[in-house]
């Protein structure tokens, strides 16, 4: 092999690796964003990454257990100010605030994962079937999910929590009750999006061609329609994750959350800290509230940034690229690249 061929081969290999790496959803959005847009996305990813790592590593980084009331030196004591072995103080119940905040991140992450996975599965499947087959089944689904969507989400979650939990407050029962309650709120959102996309896509020429060639309904639905109808789900996922945290915190604050002996939950801790604020005991409410704000802020920044980058009208990349003599990669969905860069004719 000549030197020229070796250089060409290595260049092509490096280009392929760079191309594969750049096509990853988050990496592609980072390369595509500029200025304030990129700053928002980076800040959101950093905050969200810290939240996820804290949740995963909670058993390692937490100084005490979420329901621990004493250590080798004795009982912790109630409402102790920050300092010493309790960096963020203790609650009215005698729990370590820092430990409750860290373990609360794990509870929130578990509920988010379960709720979003269940709602995506149910909403996508029902929306796909409803939009593809239409008829009376479609009309029934649309009426039912429009009614559910119009119902106040927190009130619906409260009702479902009461029905599902059956008075249980343990970890599994409480988490599942909260997750399924939030799932009920989210299903209509995924249903509406997938149904609208399915109705549009099933009229496309390639779907008609597949039908003429004898492809079954199941093959058309899952191979041709589903893969194109779910491209906007990452946007909805990030926004719904932040909404799930708020709904979970709302349930806990109103007294429908998980007992402290079963799991740590930020909304429940805020509920117990309400009376402390008027007494000048600020640390029992500040840190759980700050955890909720930061977690929601991080996911919201990621979701809004992805939404902006998916909308050509809100994206400033093209004008900046033209000024430098290049037309940027264009993507209508997160992670999807429609064109490679090429030089603008002079």
Residue, then its C-alpha position, 0 to 999 in steps of 0.5 A: x500500500x502506498x503512502x497516499x493510500x495509507x493516508x486516505x485510509x486513515x483519514x476515512x477511518x477517522x472521519x467514520x469514527x468522528x461521524x458516528x460519534x457526532x451522530x449521538x443525540x447529545x453530542x450532535x445537539x452540542x455541536x449544533x448549538x451555539x452561544x446562549x443555546x449551547x450554554x443552556x444545554x451544557x448547564x442543563x446536562x451538568x445539573x441533570x448528570x449530577x442529579x443522576x449520579x447522586x441518585x445512583x451513588x446514594x448508598x456510597x455518598x450519603x453519610x447516613x441512611x434515609x431513616x437513620x435516627x442515631x449512630x454510635x454516639x447516640x440519637x441525632x436529635x431534632x432540628x439541630x442546625x447545620x454543622x458537625x456531623x450533620x452538615x445540613x442539620x436535622x429535621x423535626x423528626x430527627x433525620x439527617x437533612x443531607x442524607x434525606x436529600x441524597x436518598x430523595x434523588x434516588x427515589x425521584x429517579x426511580x419514579x421518573x424511570x418507571x413512570x416515563x417507561x410505562x407511559x411511553x409504552x402505553x401511550x405509543x402503542x395506543x396512539x399507534x393502533x388508534x391512528x393507524x386503524x382509525x374508525x370507531x376505536x380511534x374515536x373512543x380513544x380520542x374522547x377518553x384521552x382528551x377527557x383525561x388530558x383535560x382533567x387537572x393533572x395533580x388532582x388526577x394523580x392524587x385520585x390514582x394514588x389513593x386508588x392504587x396505594x391502598x394505604x400502603x406506604x412502603x418503598x415498593x407500594x409507595x413508589x409504584x403508586x406514585x409512578x403509576x399515578x404519574x403514568x396516568x397523567x402522561x399517557x394522553x400526551x404520548x397518545x396525542x403525539x403518536x396518533x397525530x404522527x401516525x395519521x400523517x405517516x400512514x398517508x405517505x407514499x412509501x407506506x402505500x407502496x408497502x401495503x401494495x406489495x403485500x406487507x402486513x399491518x403489523x409490519x407496516x406499523x412497527x417497521x415503517x410507521x413506528x420508527x418515524x412517529x417516535x422521533x419527537x419522543x426525546x423532547x417529550x421525555x425530558x420535559x415530562x421527567x421534570x414534570x414527574x418530579x414536580x408531581x411526585x413532590x406535590x403528592x408528597x407535600x399533600x400527604x400522599x407520598x411515602x413515609x420516611x421509614x420507607x424511603x426519602x421523598x423531597x415533597x414529604x420533607x417539605x410538608x414536615x418542614x412548613x411549621x419550622x419556617x415560621x420558627x426560624x428553622x430554615x434548613x429543614x425546608x431550604x435544602x429539599x426545596x433547592x433539590x427540587x428546583x435544581x433537578x427540575x431546572x436541569x431537565x427543563x433546560x435540556x428539554x427546552x434546548x432540544x426543542x429549540x434545536x429541533x425547530x429551524x425557526x428557533x435555531x440560530x446555527x444557519x445564520x452563524x454558519x453562513x457568516x463563516x462560509x459553511x452551511x451547518x448540518x440540518x436536523x429536524x429531530x434530536x440526533x437526526x442528520x439530514x445533510x452533511x456540511x458543504x461550502x456555500x458557493x461564492 
